[in-house]
């Protein structure tokens, strides 16, 4: 700890990265290596432990490789299965949820000629209540295996391709990841999949067939369920999945079959985009540049103005389909009218369904705000002129008998860019609890003497707005 503290003060940075050489940190059985807390992005107190392969930085399966041996006789839990109808229009896949089946299943499920399943399953293990990942997924049609996925160890540069393995309309609304049997052409994890007919359930007659779904953990404990399915002679009644399971895919019409539009199209006009090509959508007041291989399947893309505005700078834009995953960031250029005096305060913001704003960032120049987006949705331009807020329960002139000083910092839009704490004009190390937005100043590490001192907190947001707060205290 002493060497790390010295490095922090030398660099005047509370957050530093140090790569330790082998045998530097030695621990013995029974030695305390950490304390449980909840200041990061975890959902509960835990010790994060992982082993990575040195060259690729791939996280290794410590159980599958027998680095850690545990007792595990509990099979995975198959919670529910979503049947999704599949078709194509203008060369673009169209998915619609048919029926969500919570287990055990009863009756015959009516399906269109082509469909696939999305599987909600978790693994369990003795000695813990944690929800663990399933190792293998299999789907059979009348004992013919049409889909098999063994996820295995995914290198960091392939992690985002997991979005192609899951039913994204559910994830895009905050739902649990459901593994789908449909194999998209742009999925770079296809080497982990064995599939027939791209993982589709194909019913060429109206007889009753059986679909078996099975999930296995790394110990090969297995859970399986069988569903009776039948092709509907007429139109299938598609289920409207409530809340966050609602399918949000656009109604597809004939799109513009062109992958590089140099001239403007009318807002709201659909454009066919091939998954492996670079695509540009150029409409009045907006341009979106999408890198090659940013989709996993072809899409019909459109952008249109919403029926309302947040301010006078620019329209609110509905860009793309939230239910479509975007693998690489797209560059968005929005035409806007921002006063010169506010040019440095302009940012692209995502607009929630309830009208809330979240900064995406970007740069404004000559009437155009340019930014990168990682997901489709609703966006507009806003300005952040409000300085961050700093608060503390410590009154001026307080006598401090505790081990630390605490301050809360908050910004209304563009987010906190930087912060620092000075005691008697000397930089001191701090710790930041992101969940509670609390800065803590450990007084022992600050190495201050007993007596009267002045502490000053400086905070700057993403648009350069700055705040300061000072307190005199006696330690």
C-alpha positions in Angstrom: 0.0 0.0 0.0 2.9 2.4 0.8 4.4 2.1 -2.7 1.0 2.6 -4.4 0.3 5.7 -2.2 3.7 7.1 -3.2 2.9 6.6 -6.9 -0.5 8.3 -6.5 1.1 11.4 -5.0 3.9 11.4 -7.5 1.4 11.3 -10.4 -1.2 13.4 -8.6 -3.8 10.8 -9.7 -6.0 8.8 -7.3 -6.8 6.2 -10.0 -3.6 4.5 -11.4 -2.9 1.3 -13.2 0.1 -0.8 -12.1 1.0 -4.1 -13.8 2.7 -6.3 -11.2 5.4 -8.7 -12.2 5.2 -12.4 -11.1 5.9 -13.2 -7.4 5.4 -9.6 -6.3 2.2 -10.2 -4.5 2.4 -13.4 -2.5 -0.5 -14.6 -0.4 -0.9 -17.5 2.0 -3.9 -19.6 2.9 -6.1 -17.8 5.4 -4.6 -14.4 4.7 -7.1 -11.5 4.1 -6.8 -10.3 0.5 -9.7 -7.9 0.4 -12.9 -6.6 2.0 -16.3 -6.9 0.5 -17.9 -3.6 -0.6 -20.3 -2.2 -3.2 -18.6 0.8 -4.7 -18.2 -0.4 -8.2 -20.7 -1.7 -10.8 -21.5 -4.9 -8.9 -25.0 -5.7 -7.8 -23.8 -6.9 -4.4 -20.7 -7.4 -2.2 -18.3 -9.8 -3.9 -14.6 -10.6 -4.6 -13.9 -10.3 -8.3 -11.6 -13.2 -9.2 -10.5 -14.2 -12.7 -7.6 -15.8 -14.5 -6.6 -14.5 -18.0 -4.4 -15.9 -20.7 -1.4 -13.6 -21.0 -1.2 -13.0 -24.8 -4.8 -12.7 -25.7 -6.1 -11.4 -22.4 -8.9 -14.0 -22.6 -10.7 -14.7 -19.4 -10.3 -18.5 -18.7 -12.9 -20.9 -17.4 -11.4 -21.8 -14.0 -13.9 -24.6 -13.4 -13.8 -26.1 -16.9 -9.9 -26.1 -16.7 -10.0 -27.6 -13.2 -8.1 -24.7 -11.8 -10.7 -24.8 -9.0 -12.4 -28.0 -8.2 -15.9 -27.8 -6.7 -18.8 -30.1 -6.1 -21.6 -29.5 -8.7 -24.4 -32.0 -9.1 -27.2 -29.3 -9.6 -28.4 -29.1 -13.2 -29.1 -25.8 -14.9 -32.5 -24.1 -14.5 -34.5 -23.7 -17.7 -36.8 -20.8 -16.8 -38.7 -20.1 -20.0 -38.5 -20.3 -23.8 -39.6 -17.7 -26.3 -40.8 -18.9 -29.7 -40.1 -16.3 -32.4 -41.6 -16.3 -35.9 -39.1 -15.7 -38.7 -39.6 -14.4 -42.2 -37.8 -12.2 -44.8 -39.0 -9.2 -46.6 -36.9 -7.4 -49.2 -34.0 -9.6 -48.1 -34.2 -8.4 -44.5 -35.0 -10.8 -41.6 -38.2 -10.0 -39.7 -38.7 -11.5 -36.3 -41.9 -11.5 -34.3 -42.5 -13.1 -30.9 -45.1 -15.9 -31.1 -45.3 -17.2 -27.6 -43.4 -17.0 -24.3 -43.6 -20.4 -22.6 -43.0 -20.6 -18.9 -42.3 -24.2 -17.8 -43.7 -26.8 -17.7 -45.2 -26.3 -21.2 -48.7 -27.6 -22.0 -50.7 -27.9 -25.2 -49.6 -27.4 -28.8 -47.8 -24.3 -29.8 -48.8 -22.9 -33.2 -45.9 -21.6 -35.3 -45.3 -20.2 -38.8 -43.3 -22.3 -41.3 -40.1 -20.9 -40.0 -39.3 -19.9 -36.4 -36.6 -20.1 -33.7 -36.3 -20.2 -30.0 -34.8 -17.8 -27.4 -33.8 -19.6 -24.2 -33.8 -18.1 -20.7 -31.6 -20.4 -18.5 -29.2 -20.1 -15.6 -26.9 -22.6 -13.9 -26.8 -23.3 -10.2 -24.0 -24.8 -8.0 -23.8 -26.1 -4.4 -22.7 -23.6 -1.8 -23.8 -20.4 -3.5 -27.0 -18.6 -4.5 -25.3 -17.0 -7.5 -26.8 -17.3 -11.0 -24.1 -18.8 -13.1 -23.7 -19.1 -16.9 -24.9 -22.1 -18.9 -22.1 -23.8 -20.8 -24.0 -25.4 -23.7 -27.3 -25.0 -25.5 -29.0 -27.5 -27.8 -32.2 -27.4 -29.8 -33.7 -30.5 -31.5 -36.5 -30.9 -34.0 -37.8 -34.4 -33.8 -34.5 -35.6 -32.5 -32.6 -33.8 -35.2 -30.2 -31.4 -33.7 -30.7 -28.0 -35.5 -28.7 -25.8 -33.1 -25.8 -26.3 -30.6 -23.8 -23.6 -28.9 -20.9 -24.0 -26.6 -19.9 -20.5 -25.6 -16.5 -21.3 -24.1 -13.8 -18.7 -23.5 -14.5 -15.5 -25.5 -11.4 -13.2 -26.2 -12.0 -9.5 -25.4 -12.1 -8.4 -29.0 -15.0 -10.8 -29.6 -17.0 -10.0 -26.5 -19.5 -7.7 -28.2 -20.5 -10.4 -30.7 -22.4 -12.0 -27.8 -25.1 -9.5 -28.8 -25.7 -11.6 -31.9 -26.2 -14.7 -29.7 -29.1 -13.2 -27.7 -32.6 -12.0 -28.5 -31.7 -8.3 -28.7 -35.2 -6.7 -28.6 -35.5 -8.0 -25.0 -32.0 -6.9 -24.0 -32.4 -3.4 -25.5 -35.2 -2.8 -23.0 -33.2 -4.1 -20.0 -34.4 -7.7 -20.0 -32.3 -10.8 -19.2 -30.2 -12.2 -22.1 -32.1 -15.0 -23.9 -29.8 -17.1 -26.1 -31.4 -17.5 -29.5 -31.0 -20.4 -31.9 -31.0 -18.1 -35.0 -27.5 -17.8 -36.4 -26.9 -14.5 -38.1 -24.4 -14.1 -41.0 -22.4 -11.4 -39.2 -21.9 -13.4 -36.0 -18.1 -13.8 -35.6 -18.7 -16.5 -32.9 -20.1 -19.0 -35.5 -17.1 -21.3 -34.9 -18.7 -22.1 -31.5 -22.1 -23.1 -33.1 -23.3 -26.2 -35.0 -26.5 -25.4 -36.8 -28.8 -26.6 -39.6 -31.0 -24.1 -41.5 -29.3 -21.3 -39.6 -30.8 -22.6 -36.4 -34.4 -22.3 -37.7 -37.3 -24.6 -36.9 -38.7 -25.4 -40.3 -42.1 -27.0 -40.5 -43.0 -28.2 -44.0 -46.3 -29.9 -43.0 -49.1 -29.4 -40.5 -48.3 -32.5 -38.4 -47.4 -32.1 -34.7 -43.7 -32.1 -34.1 -41.5 -32.0 -31.0 -38.9 -29.3 -30.2 -36.5 -30.3 -27.4 -34.5 -27.6 -25.7 -31.6 -28.7 -23.4 -29.0 -26.8 -21.4 -25.8 -28.2 -19.8 -23.3 -26.9 -17.3 -19.5 -27.5 -17.5 -20.0 -30.7 -15.4 -22.5 -31.9 -18.1 -25.4 -31.7 -15.7 -28.4 -31.4 -18.1 -31.9 -30.1 -18.1 -34.2 -30.5 -21.1 -37.8 -29.8 -22.0 -40.0 -31.0 -24.9 -42.6 -28.7 -26.6 -45.2 -29.9 -29.0 -45.4 -27.6 -32.0 -47.5 -27.4 -35.2 -47.5 -25.3 -38.3 -50.5 -23.1 -38.5 -52.5 -23.5 -41.7 -53.4 -19.8 -41.8 -51.9 -16.7 -40.2 -50.2 -17.1 -36.9 -51.5 -15.1 -34.0 -48.3 -13.3 -32.8 -48.2 -12.6 -29.1 -47.7 -9.1 -27.8 -45.1 -9.6 -25.1 -45.8 -7.1 -22.3 -43.4 -4.6 -20.7 -39.8 -5.0 -21.6 -40.5 -8.0 -23.8 -42.5 -6.0 -26.4 -41.0 -6.4 -29.9 -40.1 -3.0 -31.2 -39.0 -3.9 -34.7 -40.2 -1.5 -37.4 -42.9 -2.5 -39.9 -40.9 -3.3 -43.0 -41.8 -2.0 -46.4 -39.7 -1.9 -49.6 -36.5 0.0 -48.9 -34.0 1.8 -51.1 -31.7 -1.0 -52.3 -28.5 1.1 -52.2 -25.6 1.1 -49.8 -24.1 4.5 -50.3 -26.5 7.3 -50.8 -24.7 10.5 -51.9 -27.8 12.6 -52.2 -30.3 13.4 -49.5 -33.4 11.3 -49.0 -36.6 12.4 -47.2 -36.6 11.8 -43.5 -38.4 8.5 -42.6 -37.5 6.8 -45.9 -36.2 3.3 -45.4 -32.8 2.2 -46.8 -31.6 -1.3 -47.3 -28.2 -1.8 -45.5 -26.1 -4.9 -46.1 -24.5 -6.1 -42.9 -20.9 -6.4 -44.2 -20.7 -3.1 -46.0 -20.2 0.5 -44.9 -23.4 2.5 -45.1 -24.3 6.2 -45.1 -27.8 7.5 -44.5 -28.1 11.1 -45.5 -31.3 13.0 -44.9 -32.3 16.7 -44.3 -30.5 17.8 -41.2 -28.9 14.5 -40.4 -26.2 12.1 -41.6 -25.3 8.7 -40.1 -22.1 6.9 -41.2 -22.1 3.2 -40.2 -18.8 1.2 -40.5 -18.6 -2.2 -42.3 -19.8 -5.3 -40.3 -21.7 -3.1 -37.8 -24.8 -5.3 -38.2 -25.2 -9.0 -37.9 -27.9 -9.3 -40.6 -29.2 -7.0 -43.3 -31.5 -4.2 -42.0 -33.9 -1.7 -43.4 -32.7 1.5 -41.8 -34.4 4.9 -41.4 -34.2 8.1 -39.3 -37.0 10.5 -38.8 -37.9 13.5 -36.7 -40.1 13.0 -33.7 -43.4 14.8 -33.2 -41.9 17.0 -30.4 -38.8 19.1 -29.7 -36.7 19.5 -26.5 -35.4 22.9 -27.5 -34.8 25.2 -30.6 -31.3 23.9 -31.4 -32.3 20.8 -33.4 -35.2 18.4 -33.9 -35.5 15.2 -31.9 -34.3 12.4 -34.1 -35.5 8.7 -34.1 -32.4 7.0 -35.4 -32.6 3.4 -36.4 -34.3 0.6 -34.5 -33.5 0.1 -30.8 -34.1 -3.6 -31.2 -31.2 -3.8 -33.7 -27.7 -4.2 -32.2 -25.0 -1.9 -33.4 -21.6 -3.6 -33.2 -19.3 -0.7 -34.1 -20.0 2.9 -33.2 -21.8 5.0 -35.9 -20.9 8.6 -36.5 -23.8 11.0 -36.4 -23.8 14.5 -37.8 -26.7 16.7 -36.7 -27.4 20.1 -38.2 -28.3 22.5 -35.4 -28.5 26.2 -34.5 -26.4 26.8 -31.4 -25.4 30.3 -30.5 -21.6 31.0 -30.8 -21.5 31.7 -27.1 -22.7 28.2 -26.4 -20.7 26.3 -29.0 -18.4 24.7 -26.4 -21.4 23.6 -24.3 -23.2 21.7 -27.0 -23.5 17.9 -26.8 -25.5 15.1 -28.4 -28.0 13.7 -25.9 -30.1 10.5 -25.9 -33.7 11.1 -25.1 -35.6 8.5 -23.0 -39.2 7.6 -23.4 -40.0 9.8 -20.4 -38.0 12.8 -21.8 -34.9 12.3 -19.7 -31.6 13.4 -21.3 -28.3 11.5 -21.2 -25.2 13.0 -22.7 -23.5 11.2 -25.5 -20.8 13.9 -26.0 -19.5 15.1 -29.4 -18.1 18.3 -30.9 -19.9 21.3 -32.4 -18.5 23.2 -35.4 -20.1 25.4 -38.0 -23.6 24.4 -37.3 -22.9 20.6 -37.2 -22.6 18.5 -34.0 -20.6 15.3 -34.6 -20.7 12.4 -32.2 -20.5 8.6 -31.9 -23.4 6.4 -30.8 -23.2 2.8 -29.7 -26.9 2.1 -29.8 -29.8 3.3 -31.9 -32.6 5.4 -30.3 -33.8 8.9 -29.9 -31.3 11.8 -29.9 -31.1 15.6 -30.1 -28.7 18.4 -29.3 -28.6 20.2 -26.0 -26.3 22.5 -24.1 -24.9 22.1 -20.7 -24.3 25.5 -19.0 -24.8 24.4 -15.4 -21.7 23.8 -13.2 -21.5 20.6 -11.2 -22.9 20.5 -7.7 -20.7 19.8 -4.7 -22.2 19.2 -1.2 -21.0 18.1 2.2 -22.5 17.6 5.6 -19.4 19.2 7.1 -20.0 22.8 8.2 -17.3 25.5 7.9 -15.1 25.5 11.0 -16.0 21.9 12.0 -13.9 19.8 14.3 -13.1 16.5 12.5 -12.5 13.5 14.7 -13.1 10.8 12.1 -10.8 9.2 9.6 -12.0 10.9 6.4 -13.8 13.8 4.8 -16.7 13.2 2.5 -18.2 15.2 -0.4 -20.9 14.4 -2.9 -20.5 15.6 -6.5 -23.1 15.6 -9.2 -23.6 17.0 -12.7 -26.9 17.5 -14.4 -26.0 16.5 -18.0 -22.5 16.1 -19.5 -21.1 14.2 -16.6 -18.0 14.7 -14.3 -14.8 15.0 -16.4 -12.4 15.6 -13.5 -12.1 16.3 -9.8 -9.4 17.1 -7.3 -9.2 17.7 -3.6 -6.6 20.1 -2.1 -5.8 20.5 1.6 -3.9 23.7 2.3 -3.4 24.0 -1.5 -1.7 20.5 -1.6 -3.2 17.8 -3.7 -4.4 14.8 -1.7 -5.5 11.3 -2.7 -9.2 10.5 -2.8 -11.5 7.6 -3.5 -14.7 7.8 -5.5 -17.8 5.8 -4.9 -19.5 6.0 -8.3 -22.9 4.6 -7.0 -23.3 7.3 -4.4 -21.2 9.9 -6.2 -19.2 10.4 -3.0 -15.6 11.5 -2.8 -13.8 10.3 0.3 -10.6 11.9 1.6 -8.6 9.5 3.9 -6.9 11.9 6.3 -4.3 9.5 7.4 -3.1 9.1 3.8 -3.1 12.9 3.4 -0.4 13.1 6.0 -1.7 16.3 7.6 -0.8 17.6 11.0 -3.1 18.2 13.9 -4.6 21.6 13.8 -6.6 23.9 11.5 -6.7 23.3 7.7 -8.5 24.4 4.6 -9.9 21.8 2.2 -11.0 22.7 -1.3 -12.8 20.5 -3.9 -12.6 21.4 -7.6 -14.9 19.7 -10.1 -15.2 20.1 -13.9 -17.9 18.6 -16.1 -17.7 17.3 -19.7 -18.5 20.8 -21.1 -15.9 22.6 -19.0 -18.3 24.0 -16.4 -16.4 24.2 -13.1 -17.3 24.3 -9.4 -15.4 24.7 -6.2 -16.2 24.2 -2.5 -14.1 25.2 0.5 -14.3 24.3 4.1 -12.1 25.2 7.1 -11.8 22.4 9.6 -9.8 21.4 12.7 -8.3 17.9 12.7 
